[in-house]
Amino acid sequence: MAKCPSPWALPAAPALPLPPLLRAFPCLGPPESRGHRGERGCSDRWPGPWWLGFASCESAGIPVLGSTAGRRWLPAWPSAMHTLVFLSTRQVLQCQPAACQALPLLPRELFPLLFKVAFMDKKTVVLRELVHTWPFPLLSFQQLLQECAHCSRALLQERPSTESMQAVILGLTARLHTPETEAGTQPLCRKHALRVLDMTGLLDDGVEQDPGTMSMWDCTAAVARTCIAQQQGGTTEPGLAPVPVEVRVDLRVNRASYAFLREALRSSVGSPLRLCCRDLRAEDLPMRNTVALLQLLDAGCLRRVDLRFNNLGLRGLSVIIPHVARFQHLASLRLHYVHGDSRQPSVDGEDNFRYFLAQMGRFTCLRELSMGSSLLSGRLDQLLSTLQSPLESLELAFCALLPEDLRFLAQSPHAVRLKKLDLSGNDLSGSQLEPFQGLLQAAAATLLHLELTECQLADTQLLATLPVLTRCTSLRYLGLYGNPLSMAGLKELLRDSVVQAELRTVVHPFPVDCYEGLPWPPPASVLLEASINEEKFARVEAELHQLLLASGRAHVLWTTDIYGRLAADYFSL
């Protein structure tokens, strides 16, 4: 019986002439080209799978994939360093024409690292050719641009370079314009294997906008142009049609880009370039346009619908929600600032709300629900009771929640599954405090992310909540910005939170001690807009830092920055 090969072992490489590129970099070539005698071969032949290791370094403990001497490892590299494989790959790509010439000769196992280095260093010529000749069925940004064994830099945590993104799209275009039969006739060309280009997961947050980076709005436009151009390019001769490629993207759309994106989605139907939307975010889009886009999206691909600033109201929601409910794999529904008042007494309003609830009951995979500014006072039980499965993320910012809403949530099946909870803008200082504490108690075992911005929590309420808050031992993020807390209250929170070993970020307010002439109790608007005494706050920061150092918690970030990329997305938890 044939032995099953290890998934980590590289296949033996054929003996091929040494390319000119590697003659220029002896340190990258086989041992013989560096003046060492290898295990086999001669100076003008490749000895085999030496690409991902360095045979001459084996005695130093650096692993050599494919070597018969076993795998020995150096101690862990410092996080700021790259492996020799990474540094060698970067050196190879310095001469882009030569690197492109060598690509057909390289083993497939090198392509993922080549892609990351080319994307990082904006080696656009190589990047385009890598996509054009990609030897695997899947090219996924989320897999290739994360931290890896050779490079600790996670490119998905940064806004992508415009040059690199354009190069990827140009490579995709070249791939679509090269029929499979033509590719097979080229010398040293592999059969085109790419079937799915997954460009999802790119960062699109933060206030700073680097002109050299591409936003998700720009990425949407670039992909849409490619779809339209592919369709307008006409049909190819029989037998020369390119193998279809599915492009998975997160799409952003507003009034200005709606017509363009709609045309692109229509163009992708029956086209070799099939556009699949994973997350859709629509801002300030009329109801009829939102419905038209939803009708064009693949029901099997969509994971999230995010509607913002659309002024839908309950009537608009009742029109849109049936089109959203057809996406049976939808995991996240975010309805921001829809300005729908579920308390409106009109018959039409009540009918619309009941219809909306009935449609919400159609979702079978929903795990995240955001209903910011929806005014759900006294109606939260009706909304959550319709859902078929427990939520893991619930955002109810500025929903004017009542004590009975919080009590219901604490006793519901959702509470014990919550990973993320946002109650910002709800007054938790009065009769809501006790049911809120009960909710924290119910969610303590699973809660990772808690947002309580502008909840009117003063020292008294915070100190009363600390015993149950510190039971949330898995908590990673705590947002308290815009609450009237003093320096004494913050210090008490810092001391008590030592037991929360997973806590990494606390977004705290400017202490009330740092304001001059502050009315009491201070409205949230005053805390957000009034000027602070910079000298006092500098002393506060220094004292908090010293307390963190003294408690061995210097790795925990305490900040007043509410605009940084600190709040985690549900899918990243």
Steps between C-alpha positions, in 0.01 A plus 500: 500500500635838405596721789284810543723804451527755778308822425808694610749323276594664172507292183836434345582771249619404152855576398478828310760745376587769752317820395696821447322660796652252742843525342481865603423404861727208596370511857163384365632230272571134568794416723728427203456854365618636835816294506357213709450142402135402525331167536459453126522669164771724359568870485273577202202291609244552776540226758137491612272664753751740655282808449343526842817427691872543489699178502816678606315631807370161610777461752386827656160354576302673225240259356555376147176371348559180307829429674561149627676634807174581676365833615692692762396844609671806633343672801200714412587802290446841660174646370680781317712260294433312179622153415777441249239364262311830512814709457611286208159527337511877536844504339378286211223750424731799480545436127141462386558400135738223604261388775214476250721296269576258783140454621421201273805322642419551865319236707141583586578505871686829461209690346319593826809667645585658165152651494527645851842652435396642163181646650691649793781649291274614215677284243215554259649328195564181695168527682309519175683197362445304822124545474510426126681169553375406850545122533228435761118503470470765774679831548382639832611832646397383847736204477791665322515841668482388862791457737696192397801299608731705278363851563321630808339790314123456454413699190127450558534737796606779263324679218621337176730679259325638194787383279484145632123477471508628143769246415283216634207618290720529191623146562142382523421672170800334336390164640152541350643602163718189478300196383598169657601353165732793431661480844582135447698576184740745666843365600541430871142618569290317754138424441296786639357379831345818643125467546431727800658839580397591855564872564288519815621612841680820398520773762272798449499676838687783664499875459833548325478460125834432332472609135716204404250248636172374361173528691223245466307754294790515252539122505131458420533741207812324367341155510180637346696654211669165439163321484357754258812497281499119487139497380559778247806321364275276294493125459799288413527241227351156572747283689702801620276618782682564829427285801265699729636662815285581802599828667390535862488856628355725768300772323437861603235705323334842531291723275799598288619145428167319488445499121858393435486208743158389376637480145799299623278249681285461193809457281637220717196279434616240248842665476836321550546744790234415756463763772407367845428746781580387854419822692281779359508847652257755357501860620240766430338285235129534410278206581433399138873502417579288804240245392635498142853419623381229738318331212827477302709340775570127520286353777770248590784748552369786712611497863417855615261780406590841645257787430600845625344846497216386280204657685299188438263506792273204567331533163831484317619209712182307427569542127868405513500222759337231277780545247759468777331195649555298182871481589479188712869508593488859624686521832502876563227762454592859583240775477660832598302818548188375329297739720213259539283555809338173600283693748312699237130453573373491142339184366738499204798529733386205710431290191843582360666402828317167513594427140863588573498261797351220289773539240771501768378155598611366161871531578656171604868595520485851646765554768539879506225763514554875518196726536660832594264797555194284443307605813407154621367610839291218644514299175830316528327179609288501183806548281727239659228239552450468125858390432558131438844479662691684775702807407871536578520873428230753588530875447218712642661843510266793567190279504347660815486163674282460808568283807263232369699481175821429691327248727364310203841495332667374819256208520498421128705228324703777337667621822700184567636501142596867464857576397439864413253741663454869423262699721645843423270797540257320731465647850625233742525724805150470648251215503684336209814436708379190685367318190818599317705335773284191464572500127875517566469211744324289237755582228812483719625167370503596131525880477809624313403852395291747705418850376340743751572840347280784631300286743506764781702273727660698782733366770211377714352287222840375383609392849168322551550316169866405545434171687296361210708672231820333622330161469519549124840333504521460121437870432750649253349844435316744726366831368402763758554822308258786570412391856545740797774306678764651728864410531418310820243292314743421218768393746255269675407349163865451412577328829198270487550409134831330579305173528390534136803340341367528143428875517702687237321832440312747722363813332434730795360853526692811593459504880259762629793628711655635180208731411447854627156610623327177404124488581381196695384261385670592175310425176685282252513790254696707754749219562555463126531869416638681806870576515724326752802609697787342306742515793260318730433237239872447439539424870204262483657312207833474680335366816297243308813388318688455826213297645501276193875446533474428871230239441689332216239611246708724275367309197144626566415813302315771694403775261250779432523445124154404377595536134778243487455150360446352845145366493499147363272386223279209600656266244847566644403393853 
